[in-house]
Amino acid sequence: MKKISFLLIAFILWFSFSACESPKNIPQKYVGKHVFDILTTLDTLDKEAFRTHFITLDEIKNVLEEVAVSDEFRDKASTMDVDTYNKDIDRIYHDITQEAIDNYVHLSQIEYLDYEYKATQNNSMIGYTGTLYFKANNQTYRIKVYSMEFDDAFGLLGLGRLKREEERTFE
């Protein structure tokens, strides 16, 4: 009986600590590094693995139950189905890979430069719009990052618009 209790406690502790390291429990100051890591492995990630880095549709719906948003937005989100949501994330995946090709950027070889973000508070939810800067082929590039924080949990909402950045210096 003691052995079973010990195993149960060990499992609960392992699950608790591993949950803290999930992509959805990242402090905002580390989001840029997290997204950078996603980008550098994008050529080895399939679409399903890529989707795991984003907030799920159910998580969005749960957040919307507790946050003041327009009825139109709430209705649109509540009627969206998982397939449509996954197609949106798959489009992000496709767009980033295509933008990298168009800009001759090999994502596995990029160098992290900086991550800047701005926060917008809505009751207990904080939305973030950020820009991740990285270097490739001796050029500076940027990609937009959209995320949210709710009850101390992080959720990546979107990425996109990979572009070359003109005349920007980083220390």
C-alpha positions as CSV (number, residue, x, y, z in Angstrom):
1,M,0.0,0.0,0.0
2,K,2.9,2.4,0.8
3,K,4.5,1.6,-2.5
4,I,1.3,2.5,-4.4
5,S,0.9,5.7,-2.4
6,F,4.5,6.7,-3.1
7,L,4.0,6.0,-6.9
8,L,0.8,8.0,-6.9
9,I,2.5,11.0,-5.2
10,A,5.5,10.7,-7.5
11,F,3.2,10.7,-10.6
12,I,1.3,13.7,-9.3
13,L,4.6,15.6,-8.6
14,W,6.0,14.7,-12.1
15,F,2.7,15.8,-13.7
16,S,2.7,19.1,-11.8
17,F,6.3,20.0,-12.7
18,S,6.0,18.9,-16.3
19,A,2.8,21.0,-16.7
20,C,4.8,24.1,-15.5
21,E,7.2,23.6,-18.4
22,S,4.6,23.3,-21.1
23,P,4.5,25.9,-23.9
24,K,1.4,27.4,-22.4
25,N,3.0,28.4,-19.1
26,I,5.7,30.8,-20.3
27,P,6.3,34.2,-18.7
28,Q,5.8,37.0,-21.4
29,K,9.5,38.0,-21.2
30,Y,10.4,34.6,-22.5
31,V,7.9,34.4,-25.3
32,G,10.4,35.8,-27.9
33,K,12.9,33.0,-27.1
34,H,10.1,30.5,-27.2
35,V,8.9,31.7,-30.6
36,F,12.5,31.8,-31.8
37,D,12.9,28.1,-30.8
38,I,9.7,27.3,-32.7
39,L,11.0,29.0,-35.8
40,T,14.4,27.3,-35.7
41,T,12.8,23.9,-35.6
42,L,10.0,24.7,-38.1
43,D,11.6,22.7,-40.9
44,T,11.4,19.6,-38.7
45,L,7.9,20.3,-37.2
46,D,4.8,18.9,-38.9
47,K,1.6,20.9,-38.7
48,E,0.2,18.9,-35.8
49,A,3.3,19.5,-33.7
50,F,3.3,23.2,-34.7
51,R,-0.3,23.5,-33.5
52,T,0.6,22.3,-30.0
53,H,2.4,25.6,-29.4
54,F,-0.8,27.6,-29.8
55,I,-3.7,28.1,-27.4
56,T,-6.5,25.6,-28.2
57,L,-9.9,26.6,-29.3
58,D,-11.4,25.3,-26.1
59,E,-9.0,27.4,-24.1
60,I,-10.1,30.5,-26.1
61,K,-13.7,29.7,-25.5
62,N,-13.1,29.2,-21.8
63,V,-11.3,32.6,-21.6
64,L,-14.1,34.3,-23.4
65,E,-16.6,33.1,-20.9
66,E,-14.8,35.2,-18.2
67,V,-13.7,38.2,-20.1
68,A,-15.7,41.2,-21.4
69,V,-15.6,41.1,-25.2
70,S,-18.1,42.2,-27.8
71,D,-21.1,39.9,-28.5
72,E,-20.1,39.7,-32.1
73,F,-16.6,38.4,-31.3
74,R,-17.9,36.0,-28.6
75,D,-20.5,34.6,-31.1
76,K,-17.9,34.2,-33.8
77,A,-15.5,32.4,-31.5
78,S,-18.2,30.2,-30.0
79,T,-19.5,29.0,-33.4
80,M,-16.0,28.2,-34.7
81,D,-15.2,24.5,-35.0
82,V,-11.9,22.8,-34.3
83,D,-11.3,22.0,-38.0
84,T,-11.6,25.7,-39.0
85,Y,-9.4,26.8,-36.1
86,N,-6.7,24.2,-37.0
87,K,-6.9,25.3,-40.7
88,D,-6.1,28.9,-39.5
89,I,-3.0,27.6,-37.6
90,D,-2.0,25.5,-40.6
91,R,-2.2,28.7,-42.7
92,I,0.1,30.4,-40.2
93,Y,2.5,27.5,-40.6
94,H,2.3,27.7,-44.4
95,D,2.7,31.5,-44.5
96,I,5.8,31.5,-42.3
97,T,7.5,28.8,-44.3
98,Q,6.6,30.5,-47.6
99,E,7.8,33.9,-46.3
100,A,11.1,32.4,-45.2
101,I,11.5,30.9,-48.7
102,D,10.6,34.2,-50.3
103,N,13.2,36.0,-48.2
104,Y,15.9,33.3,-48.6
105,V,15.9,32.7,-44.9
106,H,16.9,29.3,-43.6
107,L,15.0,29.3,-40.2
108,S,17.3,26.6,-38.7
109,Q,20.2,29.0,-39.1
110,I,18.7,32.3,-37.7
111,E,20.3,34.2,-34.8
112,Y,18.1,35.7,-32.0
113,L,18.4,39.5,-31.6
114,D,15.5,40.9,-29.6
115,Y,11.8,40.7,-28.7
116,E,9.7,43.7,-28.0
117,Y,6.0,43.7,-27.0
118,K,3.2,45.9,-25.8
119,A,0.4,44.8,-23.5
120,T,-3.3,45.5,-23.6
121,Q,-5.3,44.7,-20.4
122,N,-9.0,43.5,-20.6
123,N,-10.2,42.5,-17.1
124,S,-8.1,39.5,-16.1
125,M,-6.8,38.9,-19.6
126,I,-3.7,40.6,-21.0
127,G,-3.2,40.6,-24.8
128,Y,0.3,41.1,-26.2
129,T,1.4,42.2,-29.6
130,G,5.1,41.7,-30.1
131,T,7.9,41.7,-32.6
132,L,10.6,39.1,-32.7
133,Y,13.8,40.3,-34.4
134,F,16.4,37.9,-35.7
135,K,19.4,37.8,-38.0
136,A,19.8,35.7,-41.2
137,N,22.3,36.1,-44.0
138,N,23.7,39.2,-42.4
139,Q,20.3,40.9,-42.5
140,T,17.8,41.7,-39.8
141,Y,14.3,40.3,-40.0
142,R,11.2,40.5,-37.9
143,I,8.0,38.5,-37.3
144,K,4.9,39.6,-35.5
145,V,3.9,37.6,-32.4
146,Y,0.4,37.7,-30.9
147,S,-0.2,36.1,-27.5
148,M,-2.3,36.3,-24.3
149,E,-2.0,35.8,-20.6
150,F,-4.9,34.7,-18.5
151,D,-4.7,33.5,-14.9
152,D,-0.9,33.3,-15.2
153,A,-1.1,31.0,-18.2
154,F,0.4,31.9,-21.6
155,G,-1.3,31.3,-24.9
156,L,0.3,31.9,-28.4
157,L,-2.5,33.2,-30.7
158,G,-0.6,33.9,-33.9
159,L,2.6,34.6,-35.8
160,G,3.2,36.2,-39.1
161,R,4.4,38.8,-41.5
162,L,8.0,37.8,-41.7
163,K,9.9,40.7,-43.3
164,R,13.3,42.2,-43.6
165,E,13.9,45.1,-41.2
166,E,15.7,48.1,-42.7
167,E,18.4,49.9,-40.7
168,R,17.9,48.6,-37.2
169,T,20.7,48.0,-34.8
170,F,20.8,45.8,-31.7
171,E,23.3,45.7,-28.9
